[in-house]
Amino acid sequence: MAIESPGLSQPYTALMSASILPPIPPTALSLAFALALLASVLCKFWLSSRQVRHVALHRGAVPEVFAAKVPLAAHQKAADYTLVRSRFGQLNLAFSSSLLLGWTLLGGLDALNLALYDWVLPRFGNMAYQLSLLAAFTLIGSLLDLPWELYNIFRIEQQFGFNRMTLKLYALDMLKGALVGILLGLPIAALILWLMGAAGAYWWLWAWSSWVAINLLILLIYPTLIAPLFNKFTPLDDADLKARVEGLMARCGFAAKGLFVMDGSRRSAHGNAYFTGFGPSKRVVFFDTLLSRLNGPEVEAVLAHELGHFKHKHVLKRMLTLFAISLGGFACLGWLSTQAGFYLAFSVQPNMAAPNDALALLLFMLVLPVFFFFFTPLASHFSRRDEFQADAYACAHASGSDLASALLKLHEDNAGTLTPDKVYARFYYSHPPASERIAALL
């Protein structure tokens, strides 16, 4: 007997007639995915190998342009850190690629779906079944990633003196993250799934609109409701630095709700500064590790760089670009979710008498990054361009030499390599290599 619910997706028998476009040939899509995955994995290994060889080759001497300011020991530490992380990344790449194959072409997602379909659907209904599928997939993925994350934090970061996280704090963060995910993620997922079934052929437009609104709401509430769950934020109490920062913001015509210091040192020795929030909730946040390392003029220069992003509307442009790309993604999902060939191409048997919406969402999230990987150099290029513009703005409103000095200190503190492979950097780096960036500043 068919199990159906009014307002939810049509079962498998209606999939092939749900679109006016030609049906997807499963074999062709499987082959395209397999070739894209193979090409992306080979490309990633090739780029990583280039980076390892280049950094190792230049480990023995500080680049001439930095020789007077960067100790050899710091340069070698950065090289060793880069090499260890790169080799760890290669192992993780092999694991994650195998896992992706397991979920898709080897039938892992289909097996998980069948188990929950038989147990949850008859007892709790369609929506509970779909949410349980999303939750189970997320939980299994998190558990499989856990050993890699623990090794990274408590072995690699610990080895190079960056980790300050305890196991207790890590577990507490994980529990808080899970709670936030349940309170925010499940309602959002339920809304999207409901729209997929109840909003007709153009459900994807309603779902995209809801997704945009939710993202804007999260940007608004994150600084005051979510971030304080994980870190302590205290008002900046250094009078001289506060006056310097407020003077800079006044010159630049920027208003923020407050200046705060975050206890980043509880978890890591890495330093940073950022803007957070949206509209009236914007605030400036400094890591305490950053303030302990940089002097007043250097902090001012770093902040001027961040203000440059706002003045050039980089944040707004990136947000609008993300929303535009996501609209295309939702529209694509709206079509793919009606195609039986989309499911069969990845070894998933569509449900005969229940919604396939959760399956479509999971498959889309698994498959899309494989094809989007090849756009990485383009995104990196535009990001580096924005960084140069923000640096130029900082030079106009603060000191370029102070910003260069701050960047060198941050590179040293974060063990960033000064000798990356050029091809690797062009492909991945969202910020220009230090040599190019400092040369432009000076």
N, C-alpha and C positions, 0 to 999 in steps of 0.2 A: 504494500500500500504506500502510495507516495506521501511524503511528509512535506507539506507546503504551508507557507504563511503569507497572508495578504500583504502586499506592499514590499515583498522581498524579491530578489532576483529570480528569473525564470530558471528552471532546471536545465540540465544538459541538452534535452531534446529540442529546446528553443534556441540554443546558441547559434547554430549554423544559419538560422533565418533572421538573426537580430541585426545584421548589418547589410547595407547595400553594396559594400565593397567586396571584391573577390575574397574567398576564404583563404586563410593562411595555410600553405603546405607545411606540415610539421617537420618533414625531413629537411627541407631547405632552411627553416628557421633553426633547427638543431645544429645543422652544419655551420651556419653563419655564426651562431653563438660559440661553438667549439673552436672555430678558426679565430674569432675575436679574442677569446680567452687565451688561446695558445699564443697569439701575437702579443697580447698585453703582458703575459707572464714572461715571455722571452725578452721583450723590451725592458721590463722592469729589472730582470736579472742582468741584462747587458748594461743598463745605466748604473746599477748598483756596483757592478764589477769595475766599471770605469772609475767610479768615485773611489772605491777601495784602492785601486792601483795608483791613482793620482795622488791621493792623500798620503799613502804610504811612501811614495817616491819622494815627496817633499817634506817628510817628517823631520829630517835631520837639520833643517835650517829655516829660520824665520825669514819670510819674504823681505827683500831689501827695504821696501817702503815702510815696513813696520819694525824693522830691526832695532831702532832706537827706543821703541816704546813697549814692545812685547817681549817678555823674557822667553828664552828658549824652552824652559821647563813648561811654561803655560802653553806655548805652541805645540809641544809634544803631547801634553795632556789632551788638548783639543783634538789632535790627530788620533790619538788612541781611543778617545771617546767616540769619535766619528767612525772609526774602524769597527769597534765593538758593536755599536748600534747598527751599522750597515750589515754586518754579518748576521746579527740577530734578526734584522729585517728580512734577510734572504730566507732564513729558516721559517719565519712567520709567513712569508709569501708562499712558500711551498705548502705549508699547512692550510692556509686560508683558501688557496686555489683548489686544493684537494677537497676541502670541506664544501666549497661552492659546487664542485662537480658532484659530490655526494648528495647535496640537497636537490640538485636539478637533474642532470642526465642519468644519474644512477638511482633515482627514485626515492631519495630520503624524504622529501616533502610529501610525496604521495603516501609513503608509509605512515608518517605522522598524521596526515589528514585522515586516513582510513581508521587509525586507532581512535582518534577523537570523534570521528563521524559515528562509529558504532557505539561508543560509550556515552558521549555527551548529548548528541542530537536527540535520541529518543527520550531522554530524561528531562532535559532542560530547554529544548527548543533551538531554533535557528540562530538567534543572536548570541546566546550563550556558547553555542558550538563555534561560531566564527571568532568570538573574542577569545575563547580558550585556545583556538588554533594560533592566533597572533601571540597570545601570552606564552604558550608552550614553546613556540619557535624562538621568541626572545629569550626565554629562560635558558633553553638549551644552548643557544648561541653565546650567552653570557658565561655559562659554566665552562664551555669549551675555550673561551678566550681568557678565562680567569688565570690559568697557570702562566700564560704568556705575560699578562699584566703584572702578576706577582713577581715574576723573574725580572721584568724590566725595572720595577720599582725597587725591590729589595735585593737585587743582585747588581744590575748595571748601574742604576742611579746611586746605590749605596757604595759601590766600588769607587766611583769618581767623586764621592763626597757631596752629592746633591740631595740625596734622600734624607728627609727628617720625619718621614711618616712612620708611625708605629703600626703594628698589626691591629691594635685596638682601634686606632683612629681610622685605619683603612676599612675595617669592618663596619664602623659607625657610619662612615661616608657611604658605604655600599647600601646599608639599610635605609639611610635617608634618601639616597637616589632611587631606590626601589619604591619607597613610599611616594615620592614625588611622581615617579612614573605611573604608579597606580592611580593616584588622584587626578593627574592631568592626562596621562596617556590613554587610559581606558575610556573615559568619556569622549575624548576626541576620536578614538577609533570607532566607538559605537556610533557617533554622529556620522562619520564618513560612511560606515557600512549601511546605516539607515538610509542615507541619501542615495547610495548606489542602488538600493532596492526600491525606494519610494519616490524618487524625483524624476523618473522617466528617462528618456534617451539622453537628455542633457544634464544628467545628474552630476557629471564631472565639472560643469560650470558652477553649480551650487556648491559642490565640495571644495573647489578651488577658492571660491569666495569665502567660505567658512574657514579654510586653512589660512588664508591671508589675514582675516580678522583675528583669528586665534594667535597667530604669530605676533601681530601688533600688540595684542593684549599682554602676551607674555613679556615682550620687550618693556612694556609699561610697568608690570608688577615685579619683574625679576629683581631689580636692585633692592627693593624694600621687603619682599616676601620670600623669595627663593634663595638668593645669594647668602643672606644672613643665616640660613640653615647650615651652611657649610663653613663659613668664615666669619670672623669678627671684624667689624668695620668701625673704626673710631675716627672722629673728626681730626683733621690735620692740626696739630697744636704747635708746630714750629712757626713762631710769629714772623720771622724773617722770610722763611720760605713761603708762607701763606701770603704775605704781602707781595712777594715777587710773582707768585702764580696769579694772584688776583689782578695785579697790574698788567700782566701779559694778557689775561682774558679780557680785560677792559679795552686794551689796545686793539685786540682782535674782534671786539664786539660779540663775544661769546658769553652766554649766561648758563650757569649750572646750578643745580640745587644744593651742592655742597662739595667739599674736598675731603676725601676720606683715605685712611691708611688701612690696608688689609693685611691680616696676619699670615701672609704667604709663607713665612719662615716655619710655620707649624708643619708644613708638608714638604717644602723643597727650598733649596738655596738659590734657585733661579729667580731672577728679578724681572719685573714688568710694570707697566702703567697702562691704563686704558680708560676709555669713556664707556659708560654703560647707561642703559635706560633709553627712553624715547619721549620726546615732547617735554612736558614739565618735570619728568622724573630723571632727566639727564644728571649724571654726577661724574666727578673725576675720582679715579681710584688709583692709589700708588701702592705697590707692594712694599712692605717694610724692608725687604731685602734690597730693593732699589734705592730707597732713601738712605740706607746705611752705607751704600757704595758711592753714590754720586753726590757732588756738591751742588749748591744752590743754582748757579748758572747752568750746570749740566742738566739738572732736573727741569729748569725752565726751557731749555732747548728741546728736550725730549717731549715736553708738553706742547711746545710750539709745533713740533712735527705732527702730533695727534690733532691739534687744531687745524693744521693744514688739510687733513683729510676731510674735516667738516666743511671748511671754507671752499674746497674744491668739489664739495658734494659727493665725495667718493662713497661714503656710507650710503647715502640715498640712492646713488646710481647702482651700487651693488645690490641693494635691496630690491629695486625695481627690476634689475636684470634677473635676480632670483625668482621674483614673482612671475615675470614673463616666461622664463624657462619652465617653471612649475606649471603654468597654464598649459603649455604645450605638452608637458608630461601627463597632466590629468586628462587632456583630450586624447592622447595616445592610449592611456589606460582605458578610457571609455570605449575605445574601439577594440582593443585587444581583449578586454574582459568578455566580449561577445563572441570571440572566436575559439571554437573548440581546438583548432590547430595550435593556438598559443599554449594551451595546457598540455596537449599531447606531445608537443615538441620538447617539453622538459620532463617527460615521463610522469606526468600527473594526469590521472583519469578524472575528468570533471564529474562532479556529483550528479547523480541521476535525478534526485528529487529534493535537492536542497540548494541554497545559494552557493555560488562559487566566488563571491566577492572577496572574502579573506584570502582565498587561494590566489586570486588575480593580484591582489595587493602584494602578497609575499613574493610571488614570481617576478613581478615588476621591479620590486626593490632589489631582488637578487641579480636580475639580468641587466638592468639599466646601467649600473656602474661599469660593467665590462666594456660597453660601447662608449660611454662618456670618458673613459680613461684617455682616449686619443685626443680629446680636447684640452688635456692638462697643459700643454705648452702654451696654448692660446690664453688660457686663464692666467697662467703665470706671467706671461708677457704684460698683460694689462695691469696686473697687480704691481709688478715692478715699476711700470710707468707711473702709477699712482704714488708709489713710494718716493720716486724722484721728485714729483710735484710737491709732495708734502715736505720733503727736505728743503726744496727751494723756498717754500713758504716759511719754514723755520729759520732759514738764513736771513730772510727779510725782516723777521720780527724778533729774532733772538740772535745767537751767535753760532755761525757755522762751525767754528773751531771747537766750541763747547759741545755741540752735537757730535762732532767727530770723536772728541775725547770720550763722551758718554758711550758711543757705539763701540769703541775699542774696549772700554771697561766691561760692557755687557757681553761682548764677544768672549772676553777672557773669563768672566764669571760663569757664562753659560757653556763654556768650552766649545764655542762655534769655530769650525775650521776656517782658517784664512786662505786655504789653498784648495778650494773645491774644483772638481772637474768642470770645465766650461759647458760641455754638453749636458751633463747632469744638472748643473745650475740653471741653464736655459730651460730645461724641461720642467723642473720641480720648484725652483726657488721663487717664492712669492715676494721676497725682498732681494734687492740687488746684492751680489757678493760684496763683502766689506771693502775690498780694494777699489771697486768701481764706485761704490757709494761715497767713500771718504775722499776719493779723488775729485768727485763732483762737488763735495762740500767745500773743499779747500782750494 
